Amino acid sequence: MARDGSGRIAEVYPAASRRRWGLGPERSMAELCAAAPWLRCGPAERAAYDGSEHAFDALIAALAARAVERGLTRLPSGPEQTRAAAVEGWIHVPRAATLPSLP
């Protein structure tokens, strides 16, 4: 497994993804759906995500994984970051303003 962010397996951090996408610290489906108008979910799904921080974080992680798949995250830059990432691993954080372009 490539730990440096170049492989098929990616590490993401939901809180960092929310911040980068300009979402507030509260886990809110209303805010997420406003920022990603293409995201559709019914009342039951919305209630499940709003009612569980774990479910909401899993949704954000899935969206961040989509950003990785689409090449919309930052990879290590320069030899120092590349060396550190090879040992410590790399957390993919989406580029700003990419949430609307994920579908």
Phi, psi and omega in degrees: 000130178280118181275348188274010178091000185266352185268188182279344178259131184232142173262132178231160180229108187305319182297319178293322178296316178301314180298313182298326179278001177081017178274148181289175182289337178282142177277108187225119176293326178299315179293317180297314181293329176291324180281335180232077186299343178285342183284121182242132172208147181282176182302321180294317179293316179301317179296321179295316179292319178292333184272352183220116178297330179291317178295317180296315178298324177296321177296315178298319179297320177295320177293322177294322176297323175297321177297321176299311182300326181272002180073030184253027175237166180268134176263166178305141178237133179084160185295325182294312178295321180297316178296314181296318181296325180296332181264310187273337186098166182233128176264119178284126175241127182299151171291151179300150174063022179264347183304316180296341185260014184277340185297000000 
